[in-house]
Amino acid sequence: MAKGHRSQIKRERNAKKDTRPSAKLSYARVSVQKACFVLDAIRGKDVETALGIVTYNPRYASTLIEKLLKSARANAEYLYSIDPEKYPNPNNLYVAECYANKGPTMKRIRPRAQGRAYRIEKRMSHITIVLDER
């Protein structure tokens, strides 16, 4: 068992902040499974290659991820301009982490024959991209 009070343990855990540039899109109207097809294609690639992949990918999730990738790159440039020693150089960045977590699901009803109703689930996801220097 961990030593210390629960609030102290939480405080220590939250003190370790990730300083890598990142971007997060919450409540994206795409399911996790469909977003992961695109995220798997860009994981580990450098930013320019990843942008080329998502630009010419026909999936709907790729348009969302393209904007998110550009946002993460802009965040890296901003952080580097503030403190060049602490943050990575935006010229040699790569996609260190990218993942999609499950968001809330909107439930809708579809009328069917003989008075029945089928449930339609419109899934959402939270997509995160973290960049790092190679």
N, CA, C and O atoms as a GROMACS GRO file, in nm:
protein
  536
    1MET      N    1   0.082  -0.119   0.000
    1MET     CA    2   0.000   0.000   0.000
    1MET      C    3   0.087   0.126   0.000
    1MET      O    4   0.194   0.127   0.060
    2ALA      N    5   0.042   0.229  -0.066
    2ALA     CA    6   0.120   0.352  -0.076
    2ALA      C    7   0.119   0.427   0.057
    2ALA      O    8   0.023   0.423   0.133
    3LYS      N    9   0.231   0.494   0.082
    3LYS     CA   10   0.241   0.569   0.206
    3LYS      C   11   0.185   0.709   0.187
    3LYS      O   12   0.193   0.766   0.078
    4GLY      N   13   0.130   0.764   0.293
    4GLY     CA   14   0.079   0.900   0.287
    4GLY      C   15  -0.071   0.904   0.271
    4GLY      O   16  -0.136   0.804   0.242
    5HIS      N   17  -0.123   1.021   0.291
    5HIS     CA   18  -0.266   1.042   0.278
    5HIS      C   19  -0.305   1.044   0.131
    5HIS      O   20  -0.222   1.074   0.045
    6ARG      N   21  -0.430   1.013   0.103
    6ARG     CA   22  -0.478   1.006  -0.035
    6ARG      C   23  -0.456   1.138  -0.108
    6ARG      O   24  -0.417   1.137  -0.225
    7SER      N   25  -0.482   1.251  -0.042
    7SER     CA   26  -0.463   1.380  -0.107
    7SER      C   27  -0.316   1.407  -0.138
    7SER      O   28  -0.283   1.468  -0.239
    8GLN      N   29  -0.227   1.360  -0.049
    8GLN     CA   30  -0.084   1.376  -0.073
    8GLN      C   31  -0.039   1.293  -0.193
    8GLN      O   32   0.041   1.339  -0.273
    9ILE      N   33  -0.091   1.171  -0.204
    9ILE     CA   34  -0.056   1.085  -0.317
    9ILE      C   35  -0.104   1.148  -0.447
    9ILE      O   36  -0.032   1.147  -0.547
   10LYS      N   37  -0.226   1.203  -0.446
   10LYS     CA   38  -0.279   1.269  -0.566
   10LYS      C   39  -0.195   1.391  -0.602
   10LYS      O   40  -0.166   1.415  -0.720
   11ARG      N   41  -0.155   1.468  -0.501
   11ARG     CA   42  -0.075   1.587  -0.524
   11ARG      C   43   0.058   1.551  -0.589
   11ARG      O   44   0.103   1.620  -0.681
   12GLU      N   45   0.122   1.444  -0.543
   12GLU     CA   46   0.248   1.401  -0.600
   12GLU      C   47   0.231   1.350  -0.742
   12GLU      O   48   0.315   1.375  -0.828
   13ARG      N   49   0.122   1.278  -0.766
   13ARG     CA   50   0.097   1.225  -0.900
   13ARG      C   51   0.070   1.338  -0.999
   13ARG      O   52   0.117   1.333  -1.113
   14ASN      N   53  -0.005   1.439  -0.956
   14ASN     CA   54  -0.039   1.549  -1.046
   14ASN      C   55   0.074   1.649  -1.062
   14ASN      O   56   0.071   1.732  -1.152
   15ALA      N   57   0.176   1.642  -0.976
   15ALA     CA   58   0.288   1.734  -0.986
   15ALA      C   59   0.375   1.704  -1.108
   15ALA      O   60   0.440   1.793  -1.161
   16LYS      N   61   0.376   1.579  -1.153
   16LYS     CA   62   0.456   1.540  -1.269
   16LYS      C   63   0.379   1.574  -1.397
   16LYS      O   64   0.305   1.490  -1.449
   17LYS      N   65   0.395   1.696  -1.446
   17LYS     CA   66   0.325   1.740  -1.566
   17LYS      C   67   0.404   1.703  -1.691
   17LYS      O   68   0.526   1.707  -1.692
   18ASP      N   69   0.331   1.667  -1.794
   18ASP     CA   70   0.393   1.636  -1.923
   18ASP      C   71   0.416   1.766  -1.998
   18ASP      O   72   0.320   1.837  -2.029
   19THR      N   73   0.542   1.798  -2.026
   19THR     CA   74   0.574   1.926  -2.090
   19THR      C   75   0.581   1.916  -2.242
   19THR      O   76   0.614   2.014  -2.309
   20ARG      N   77   0.552   1.799  -2.296
   20ARG     CA   78   0.557   1.784  -2.442
   20ARG      C   79   0.439   1.858  -2.505
   20ARG      O   80   0.330   1.862  -2.447
   21PRO      N   81   0.458   1.916  -2.625
   21PRO     CA   82   0.346   1.985  -2.690
   21PRO      C   83   0.239   1.885  -2.734
   21PRO      O   84   0.270   1.777  -2.785
   22SER      N   85   0.114   1.923  -2.713
   22SER     CA   86   0.004   1.832  -2.746
   22SER      C   87  -0.119   1.912  -2.786
   22SER      O   88  -0.124   2.034  -2.772
   23ALA      N   89  -0.218   1.840  -2.836
   23ALA     CA   90  -0.347   1.899  -2.868
   23ALA      C   91  -0.454   1.793  -2.844
   23ALA      O   92  -0.431   1.675  -2.868
   24LYS      N   93  -0.570   1.837  -2.797
   24LYS     CA   94  -0.678   1.744  -2.766
   24LYS      C   95  -0.808   1.796  -2.825
   24LYS      O   96  -0.841   1.914  -2.814
   25LEU      N   97  -0.881   1.706  -2.885
   25LEU     CA   98  -1.013   1.736  -2.938
   25LEU      C   99  -1.115   1.656  -2.859
   25LEU      O  100  -1.114   1.533  -2.864
   26SER      N  101  -1.201   1.724  -2.787
   26SER     CA  102  -1.303   1.656  -2.707
   26SER      C  103  -1.435   1.653  -2.783
   26SER      O  104  -1.466   1.744  -2.861
   27TYR      N  105  -1.511   1.550  -2.760
   27TYR     CA  106  -1.646   1.533  -2.816
   27TYR      C  107  -1.646   1.536  -2.968
   27TYR      O  108  -1.732   1.599  -3.030
   28ALA      N  109  -1.549   1.468  -3.029
   28ALA     CA  110  -1.546   1.456  -3.175
   28ALA      C  111  -1.655   1.358  -3.217
   28ALA      O  112  -1.668   1.251  -3.158
   29ARG      N  113  -1.733   1.392  -3.317
   29ARG     CA  114  -1.845   1.308  -3.359
   29ARG      C  115  -1.797   1.198  -3.452
   29ARG      O  116  -1.839   1.188  -3.568
   30VAL      N  117  -1.709   1.116  -3.401
   30VAL     CA  118  -1.659   1.000  -3.474
   30VAL      C  119  -1.632   0.893  -3.368
   30VAL      O  120  -1.589   0.924  -3.258
   31SER      N  121  -1.657   0.768  -3.402
   31SER     CA  122  -1.636   0.662  -3.305
   31SER      C  123  -1.486   0.638  -3.284
   31SER      O  124  -1.404   0.671  -3.370
   32VAL      N  125  -1.453   0.579  -3.172
   32VAL     CA  126  -1.313   0.552  -3.138
   32VAL      C  127  -1.250   0.458  -3.241
   32VAL      O  128  -1.136   0.478  -3.282
   33GLN      N  129  -1.325   0.358  -3.280
   33GLN     CA  130  -1.272   0.259  -3.375
   33GLN      C  131  -1.236   0.324  -3.508
   33GLN      O  132  -1.131   0.294  -3.565
   34LYS      N  133  -1.320   0.413  -3.558
   34LYS     CA  134  -1.295   0.478  -3.686
   34LYS      C  135  -1.180   0.579  -3.676
   34LYS      O  136  -1.103   0.596  -3.771
   35ALA      N  137  -1.168   0.646  -3.560
   35ALA     CA  138  -1.058   0.740  -3.541
   35ALA      C  139  -0.925   0.666  -3.530
   35ALA      O  140  -0.822   0.716  -3.576
   36CYS      N  141  -0.926   0.547  -3.470
   36CYS     CA  142  -0.803   0.471  -3.450
   36CYS      C  143  -0.743   0.421  -3.581
   36CYS      O  144  -0.622   0.400  -3.589
   37PHE      N  145  -0.824   0.401  -3.684
   37PHE     CA  146  -0.770   0.361  -3.813
   37PHE      C  147  -0.672   0.466  -3.865
   37PHE      O  148  -0.566   0.433  -3.919
   38VAL      N  149  -0.708   0.593  -3.850
   38VAL     CA  150  -0.621   0.701  -3.896
   38VAL      C  151  -0.505   0.722  -3.800
   38VAL      O  152  -0.392   0.746  -3.843
   39LEU      N  153  -0.532   0.714  -3.669
   39LEU     CA  154  -0.427   0.738  -3.570
   39LEU      C  155  -0.317   0.632  -3.579
   39LEU      O  156  -0.200   0.663  -3.560
   40ASP      N  157  -0.355   0.508  -3.609
   40ASP     CA  158  -0.256   0.402  -3.624
   40ASP      C  159  -0.163   0.428  -3.742
   40ASP      O  160  -0.046   0.387  -3.741
   41ALA      N  161  -0.215   0.496  -3.844
   41ALA     CA  162  -0.134   0.523  -3.963
   41ALA      C  163  -0.028   0.630  -3.939
   41ALA      O  164   0.075   0.630  -4.006
   42ILE      N  165  -0.051   0.722  -3.842
   42ILE     CA  166   0.044   0.832  -3.822
   42ILE      C  167   0.130   0.815  -3.698
   42ILE      O  168   0.222   0.893  -3.677
   43ARG      N  169   0.103   0.716  -3.615
   43ARG     CA  170   0.178   0.698  -3.491
   43ARG      C  171   0.326   0.670  -3.520
   43ARG      O  172   0.358   0.579  -3.597
   44GLY      N  173   0.416   0.750  -3.458
   44GLY     CA  174   0.559   0.731  -3.476
   44GLY      C  175   0.619   0.804  -3.595
   44GLY      O  176   0.741   0.808  -3.608
   45LYS      N  177   0.537   0.862  -3.682
   45LYS     CA  178   0.588   0.931  -3.800
   45LYS      C  179   0.624   1.076  -3.763
   45LYS      O  180   0.575   1.129  -3.663
   46ASP      N  181   0.710   1.138  -3.844
   46ASP     CA  182   0.736   1.279  -3.821
   46ASP      C  183   0.616   1.361  -3.867
   46ASP      O  184   0.532   1.312  -3.943
   47VAL      N  185   0.609   1.485  -3.821
   47VAL     CA  186   0.488   1.565  -3.838
   47VAL      C  187   0.454   1.589  -3.985
   47VAL      O  188   0.338   1.583  -4.023
   48GLU      N  189   0.555   1.617  -4.066
   48GLU     CA  190   0.529   1.645  -4.208
   48GLU      C  191   0.476   1.521  -4.280
   48GLU      O  192   0.384   1.532  -4.362
   49THR      N  193   0.532   1.405  -4.251
   49THR     CA  194   0.483   1.281  -4.311
   49THR      C  195   0.342   1.251  -4.264
   49THR      O  196   0.257   1.209  -4.343
   50ALA      N  197   0.316   1.273  -4.135
   50ALA     CA  198   0.183   1.247  -4.080
   50ALA      C  199   0.080   1.340  -4.144
   50ALA      O  200  -0.032   1.298  -4.172
   51LEU      N  201   0.117   1.465  -4.166
   51LEU     CA  202   0.024   1.558  -4.233
   51LEU      C  203  -0.004   1.514  -4.376
   51LEU      O  204  -0.117   1.525  -4.423
   52GLY      N  205   0.097   1.464  -4.444
   52GLY     CA  206   0.076   1.412  -4.580
   52GLY      C  207  -0.017   1.292  -4.581
   52GLY      O  208  -0.099   1.278  -4.671
   53ILE      N  209  -0.004   1.206  -4.481
   53ILE     CA  210  -0.090   1.087  -4.473
   53ILE      C  211  -0.236   1.126  -4.450
   53ILE      O  212  -0.325   1.077  -4.519
   54VAL      N  213  -0.260   1.215  -4.353
   54VAL     CA  214  -0.400   1.249  -4.321
   54VAL      C  215  -0.462   1.339  -4.426
   54VAL      O  216  -0.584   1.342  -4.441
   55THR      N  217  -0.380   1.414  -4.500
   55THR     CA  218  -0.435   1.502  -4.605
   55THR      C  219  -0.500   1.420  -4.716
   55THR      O  220  -0.604   1.457  -4.768
   56TYR      N  221  -0.436   1.307  -4.752
   56TYR     CA  222  -0.487   1.227  -4.863
   56TYR      C  223  -0.559   1.100  -4.818
   56TYR      O  224  -0.581   1.009  -4.898
   57ASN      N  225  -0.597   1.094  -4.691
   57ASN     CA  226  -0.675   0.981  -4.640
   57ASN      C  227  -0.822   1.013  -4.660
   57ASN      O  228  -0.867   1.120  -4.621
   58PRO      N  229  -0.900   0.923  -4.720
   58PRO     CA  230  -1.040   0.955  -4.750
   58PRO      C  231  -1.136   0.950  -4.631
   58PRO      O  232  -1.251   0.989  -4.645
   59ARG      N  233  -1.091   0.904  -4.517
   59ARG     CA  234  -1.181   0.890  -4.402
   59ARG      C  235  -1.217   1.026  -4.343
   59ARG      O  236  -1.141   1.122  -4.352
   60TYR      N  237  -1.338   1.032  -4.282
   60TYR     CA  238  -1.385   1.156  -4.221
   60TYR      C  239  -1.297   1.195  -4.102
   60TYR      O  240  -1.270   1.313  -4.081
   61ALA      N  241  -1.253   1.097  -4.025
   61ALA     CA  242  -1.171   1.124  -3.906
   61ALA      C  243  -1.039   1.191  -3.943
   61ALA      O  244  -0.982   1.262  -3.861
   62SER      N  245  -0.991   1.170  -4.065
   62SER     CA  246  -0.862   1.227  -4.104
   62SER      C  247  -0.869   1.380  -4.113
   62SER      O  248  -0.768   1.447  -4.090
   63THR      N  249  -0.986   1.436  -4.146
   63THR     CA  250  -0.998   1.582  -4.150
   63THR      C  251  -0.987   1.640  -4.008
   63THR      O  252  -0.924   1.744  -3.988
   64LEU      N  253  -1.048   1.571  -3.911
   64LEU     CA  254  -1.039   1.616  -3.772
   64LEU      C  255  -0.896   1.604  -3.721
   64LEU      O  256  -0.846   1.694  -3.654
   65ILE      N  257  -0.832   1.494  -3.752
   65ILE     CA  258  -0.697   1.468  -3.703
   65ILE      C  259  -0.596   1.561  -3.771
   65ILE      O  260  -0.495   1.597  -3.710
   66GLU      N  261  -0.623   1.599  -3.896
   66GLU     CA  262  -0.534   1.693  -3.964
   66GLU      C  263  -0.533   1.828  -3.892
   66GLU      O  264  -0.427   1.886  -3.869
   67LYS      N  265  -0.651   1.877  -3.856
   67LYS     CA  266  -0.660   2.003  -3.783
   67LYS      C  267  -0.593   1.992  -3.647
   67LYS      O  268  -0.529   2.086  -3.600
   68LEU      N  269  -0.610   1.877  -3.583
   68LEU     CA  270  -0.552   1.855  -3.451
   68LEU      C  271  -0.399   1.849  -3.459
   68LEU      O  272  -0.330   1.901  -3.371
   69LEU      N  273  -0.348   1.788  -3.563
   69LEU     CA  274  -0.204   1.778  -3.583
   69LEU      C  275  -0.142   1.916  -3.608
   69LEU      O  276  -0.035   1.948  -3.556
   70LYS      N  277  -0.210   1.998  -3.687
   70LYS     CA  278  -0.163   2.134  -3.712
   70LYS      C  279  -0.166   2.217  -3.583
   70LYS      O  280  -0.078   2.299  -3.559
   71SER      N  281  -0.267   2.194  -3.502
   71SER     CA  282  -0.277   2.264  -3.374
   71SER      C  283  -0.164   2.225  -3.280
   71SER      O  284  -0.106   2.310  -3.214
   72ALA      N  285  -0.133   2.096  -3.274
   72ALA     CA  286  -0.023   2.049  -3.189
   72ALA      C  287   0.111   2.106  -3.237
   72ALA      O  288   0.196   2.141  -3.155
   73ARG      N  289   0.129   2.115  -3.368
   73ARG     CA  290   0.253   2.172  -3.422
   73ARG      C  291   0.263   2.321  -3.388
   73ARG      O  292   0.371   2.370  -3.355
   74ALA      N  293   0.150   2.392  -3.396
   74ALA     CA  294   0.150   2.534  -3.360
   74ALA      C  295   0.175   2.553  -3.211
   74ALA      O  296   0.242   2.648  -3.171
   75ASN      N  297   0.123   2.463  -3.128
   75ASN     CA  298   0.150   2.469  -2.985
   75ASN      C  299   0.299   2.449  -2.958
   75ASN      O  300   0.356   2.514  -2.870
   76ALA      N  301   0.362   2.359  -3.034
   76ALA     CA  302   0.506   2.334  -3.017
   76ALA      C  303   0.586   2.459  -3.055
   76ALA      O  304   0.682   2.494  -2.986
   77GLU      N  305   0.548   2.524  -3.163
   77GLU     CA  306   0.619   2.645  -3.205
   77GLU      C  307   0.604   2.756  -3.101
   77GLU      O  308   0.698   2.829  -3.073
   78TYR      N  309   0.485   2.767  -3.043
   78TYR     CA  310   0.462   2.869  -2.941
   78TYR      C  311   0.543   2.840  -2.815
   78TYR      O  312   0.606   2.931  -2.760
   79LEU      N  313   0.542   2.715  -2.770
   79LEU     CA  314   0.617   2.679  -2.650
   79LEU      C  315   0.768   2.697  -2.671
   79LEU      O  316   0.839   2.742  -2.581
   80TYR      N  317   0.816   2.663  -2.791
   80TYR     CA  318   0.958   2.678  -2.822
   80TYR      C  319   0.998   2.825  -2.823
   80TYR      O  320   1.109   2.860  -2.783
   81SER      N  321   0.907   2.912  -2.869
   81SER     CA  322   0.938   3.055  -2.871
   81SER      C  323   0.945   3.113  -2.730
   81SER      O  324   1.014   3.212  -2.707
   82ILE      N  325   0.873   3.053  -2.636
   82ILE     CA  326   0.876   3.100  -2.497
   82ILE      C  327   1.007   3.060  -2.430
   82ILE      O  328   1.076   3.144  -2.372
   83ASP      N  329   1.041   2.930  -2.438
   83ASP     CA  330   1.159   2.878  -2.368
   83ASP      C  331   1.226   2.770  -2.452
   83ASP      O  332   1.188   2.653  -2.444
   84PRO      N  333   1.326   2.806  -2.534
   84PRO     CA  334   1.388   2.709  -2.625
   84PRO      C  335   1.462   2.596  -2.556
   84PRO      O  336   1.473   2.487  -2.613
   85GLU      N  337   1.513   2.617  -2.433
   85GLU     CA  338   1.587   2.511  -2.365
   85GLU      C  339   1.493   2.404  -2.309
   85GLU      O  340   1.528   2.287  -2.303
   86LYS      N  341   1.374   2.446  -2.270
   86LYS     CA  342   1.283   2.354  -2.200
   86LYS      C  343   1.198   2.271  -2.296
   86LYS      O  344   1.167   2.156  -2.267
   87TYR      N  345   1.160   2.329  -2.411
   87TYR     CA  346   1.066   2.263  -2.501
   87TYR      C  347   1.134   2.218  -2.629
   87TYR      O  348   1.236   2.274  -2.668
   88PRO      N  349   1.078   2.115  -2.696
   88PRO     CA  350   1.144   2.061  -2.817
   88PRO      C  351   1.140   2.157  -2.935
   88PRO      O  352   1.053   2.244  -2.946
   89ASN      N  353   1.237   2.138  -3.023
   89ASN     CA  354   1.248   2.218  -3.145
   89ASN      C  355   1.139   2.176  -3.243
   89ASN      O  356   1.127   2.057  -3.273
   90PRO      N  357   1.058   2.269  -3.295
   90PRO     CA  358   0.948   2.231  -3.385
   90PRO      C  359   0.991   2.177  -3.520
   90PRO      O  360   0.909   2.122  -3.594
   91ASN      N  361   1.120   2.191  -3.555
   91ASN     CA  362   1.166   2.144  -3.686
   91ASN      C  363   1.182   1.993  -3.694
   91ASN      O  364   1.171   1.936  -3.803
   92ASN      N  365   1.208   1.927  -3.582
   92ASN     CA  366   1.226   1.782  -3.586
   92ASN      C  367   1.133   1.712  -3.487
   92ASN      O  368   1.178   1.640  -3.397
   93LEU      N  369   1.004   1.736  -3.503
   93LEU     CA  370   0.902   1.674  -3.419
   93LEU      C  371   0.848   1.547  -3.482
   93LEU      O  372   0.849   1.531  -3.605
   94TYR      N  373   0.801   1.456  -3.397
   94TYR     CA  374   0.732   1.337  -3.446
   94TYR      C  375   0.613   1.310  -3.355
   94TYR      O  376   0.604   1.365  -3.245
   95VAL      N  377   0.522   1.227  -3.401
   95VAL     CA  378   0.402   1.193  -3.324
   95VAL      C  379   0.441   1.087  -3.222
   95VAL      O  380   0.453   0.969  -3.255
   96ALA      N  381   0.461   1.129  -3.097
   96ALA     CA  382   0.504   1.037  -2.993
   96ALA      C  383   0.386   0.952  -2.946
   96ALA      O  384   0.400   0.830  -2.931
   97GLU      N  385   0.273   1.014  -2.921
   97GLU     CA  386   0.153   0.943  -2.877
   97GLU      C  387   0.034   0.998  -2.952
   97GLU      O  388   0.025   1.118  -2.978
   98CYS      N  389  -0.058   0.911  -2.987
   98CYS     CA  390  -0.186   0.955  -3.040
   98CYS      C  391  -0.288   0.846  -3.006
   98CYS      O  392  -0.266   0.728  -3.035
   99TYR      N  393  -0.396   0.888  -2.946
   99TYR     CA  394  -0.496   0.790  -2.905
   99TYR      C  395  -0.634   0.856  -2.902
   99TYR      O  396  -0.647   0.978  -2.898
  100ALA      N  397  -0.735   0.772  -2.903
  100ALA     CA  398  -0.874   0.817  -2.895
  100ALA      C  399  -0.941   0.745  -2.780
  100ALA      O  400  -0.939   0.622  -2.772
  101ASN      N  401  -1.000   0.822  -2.691
  101ASN     CA  402  -1.073   0.766  -2.578
  101ASN      C  403  -1.223   0.780  -2.603
  101ASN      O  404  -1.267   0.867  -2.678
  102LYS      N  405  -1.299   0.693  -2.540
  102LYS     CA  406  -1.444   0.691  -2.557
  102LYS      C  407  -1.507   0.814  -2.492
  102LYS      O  408  -1.476   0.848  -2.378
  103GLY      N  409  -1.596   0.878  -2.564
  103GLY     CA  410  -1.672   0.990  -2.511
  103GLY      C  411  -1.815   0.949  -2.485
  103GLY      O  412  -1.846   0.830  -2.488
  104PRO      N  413  -1.903   1.044  -2.460
  104PRO     CA  414  -2.044   1.010  -2.437
  104PRO      C  415  -2.110   0.962  -2.565
  104PRO      O  416  -2.064   0.990  -2.676
  105THR      N  417  -2.218   0.890  -2.550
  105THR     CA  418  -2.293   0.837  -2.663
  105THR      C  419  -2.432   0.899  -2.664
  105THR      O  420  -2.503   0.896  -2.564
  106MET      N  421  -2.469   0.955  -2.779
  106MET     CA  422  -2.606   1.006  -2.794
  106MET      C  423  -2.696   0.891  -2.835
  106MET      O  424  -2.665   0.818  -2.930
  107LYS      N  425  -2.807   0.875  -2.765
  107LYS     CA  426  -2.901   0.769  -2.798
  107LYS      C  427  -3.018   0.829  -2.875
  107LYS      O  428  -3.079   0.927  -2.832
  108ARG      N  429  -3.048   0.768  -2.988
  108ARG     CA  430  -3.160   0.812  -3.070
  108ARG      C  431  -3.249   0.692  -3.099
  108ARG      O  432  -3.205   0.578  -3.088
  109ILE      N  433  -3.372   0.718  -3.133
  109ILE     CA  434  -3.469   0.611  -3.160
  109ILE      C  435  -3.506   0.612  -3.307
  109ILE      O  436  -3.534   0.718  -3.365
  110ARG      N  437  -3.505   0.494  -3.367
  110ARG     CA  438  -3.544   0.477  -3.507
  110ARG      C  439  -3.673   0.396  -3.510
  110ARG      O  440  -3.674   0.280  -3.468
  111PRO      N  441  -3.782   0.453  -3.560
  111PRO     CA  442  -3.907   0.376  -3.567
  111PRO      C  443  -3.896   0.260  -3.666
  111PRO      O  444  -3.841   0.276  -3.776
  112ARG      N  445  -3.948   0.145  -3.627
  112ARG     CA  446  -3.946   0.026  -3.711
  112ARG      C  447  -4.088  -0.027  -3.728
  112ARG      O  448  -4.184   0.032  -3.678
  113ALA      N  449  -4.099  -0.136  -3.799
  113ALA     CA  450  -4.231  -0.190  -3.832
  113ALA      C  451  -4.302  -0.244  -3.707
  113ALA      O  452  -4.237  -0.284  -3.610
  114GLN      N  453  -4.434  -0.244  -3.711
  114GLN     CA  454  -4.521  -0.301  -3.609
  114GLN      C  455  -4.499  -0.237  -3.472
  114GLN      O  456  -4.505  -0.305  -3.370
  115GLY      N  457  -4.474  -0.107  -3.470
  115GLY     CA  458  -4.464  -0.033  -3.344
  115GLY      C  459  -4.335  -0.051  -3.269
  115GLY      O  460  -4.322  -0.002  -3.156
  116ARG      N  461  -4.240  -0.117  -3.326
  116ARG     CA  462  -4.112  -0.136  -3.257
  116ARG      C  463  -4.023  -0.013  -3.275
  116ARG      O  464  -4.049   0.073  -3.360
  117ALA      N  465  -3.919  -0.008  -3.194
  117ALA     CA  466  -3.822   0.102  -3.205
  117ALA      C  467  -3.682   0.044  -3.187
  117ALA      O  468  -3.658  -0.034  -3.094
  118TYR      N  469  -3.592   0.081  -3.274
  118TYR     CA  470  -3.453   0.041  -3.262
  118TYR      C  471  -3.373   0.159  -3.210
  118TYR      O  472  -3.399   0.274  -3.244
  119ARG      N  473  -3.274   0.129  -3.126
  119ARG     CA  474  -3.189   0.235  -3.073
  119ARG      C  475  -3.071   0.257  -3.167
  119ARG      O  476  -3.007   0.162  -3.213
  120ILE      N  477  -3.043   0.383  -3.195
  120ILE     CA  478  -2.926   0.421  -3.272
  120ILE      C  479  -2.831   0.492  -3.176
  120ILE      O  480  -2.872   0.586  -3.108
  121GLU      N  481  -2.706   0.447  -3.171
  121GLU     CA  482  -2.608   0.507  -3.083
  121GLU      C  483  -2.509   0.589  -3.165
  121GLU      O  484  -2.437   0.535  -3.249
  122LYS      N  485  -2.507   0.719  -3.140
  122LYS     CA  486  -2.414   0.808  -3.209
  122LYS      C  487  -2.297   0.832  -3.115
  122LYS      O  488  -2.307   0.907  -3.018
  123ARG      N  489  -2.185   0.768  -3.146
  123ARG     CA  490  -2.072   0.768  -3.054
  123ARG      C  491  -1.981   0.889  -3.074
  123ARG      O  492  -1.969   0.943  -3.184
  124MET      N  493  -1.919   0.930  -2.965
  124MET     CA  494  -1.823   1.039  -2.968
  124MET      C  495  -1.690   0.991  -2.910
  124MET      O  496  -1.684   0.887  -2.843
  125SER      N  497  -1.586   1.066  -2.936
  125SER     CA  498  -1.454   1.028  -2.883
  125SER      C  499  -1.375   1.153  -2.848
  125SER      O  500  -1.404   1.263  -2.896
  126HIS      N  501  -1.276   1.133  -2.764
  126HIS     CA  502  -1.181   1.238  -2.727
  126HIS      C  503  -1.046   1.198  -2.787
  126HIS      O  504  -0.988   1.096  -2.748
  127ILE      N  505  -0.997   1.277  -2.882
  127ILE     CA  506  -0.874   1.244  -2.955
  127ILE      C  507  -0.760   1.330  -2.903
  127ILE      O  508  -0.773   1.451  -2.889
  128THR      N  509  -0.646   1.266  -2.875
  128THR     CA  510  -0.529   1.335  -2.822
  128THR      C  511  -0.406   1.302  -2.907
  128THR      O  512  -0.384   1.187  -2.944
  129ILE      N  513  -0.328   1.406  -2.936
  129ILE     CA  514  -0.202   1.389  -3.010
  129ILE      C  515  -0.091   1.457  -2.928
  129ILE      O  516  -0.104   1.573  -2.891
  130VAL      N  517   0.016   1.383  -2.901
  130VAL     CA  518   0.131   1.434  -2.827
  130VAL      C  519   0.254   1.425  -2.917
  130VAL      O  520   0.283   1.320  -2.973
  131LEU      N  521   0.325   1.537  -2.931
  131LEU     CA  522   0.445   1.543  -3.014
  131LEU      C  523   0.569   1.541  -2.926
  131LEU      O  524   0.564   1.576  -2.808
  132ASP      N  525   0.680   1.501  -2.984
  132ASP     CA  526   0.807   1.501  -2.912
  132ASP      C  527   0.920   1.520  -3.012
  132ASP      O  528   0.902   1.504  -3.133
  133GLU      N  529   1.038   1.552  -2.960
  133GLU     CA  530   1.154   1.575  -3.046
  133GLU      C  531   1.229   1.446  -3.067
  133GLU      O  532   1.251   1.369  -2.973
  134ARG      N  533   1.269   1.423  -3.191
  134ARG     CA  534   1.344   1.301  -3.224
  134ARG      C  535   1.491   1.318  -3.195
  134ARG      O  536   1.569   1.225  -3.217
   0.00000   0.00000   0.00000
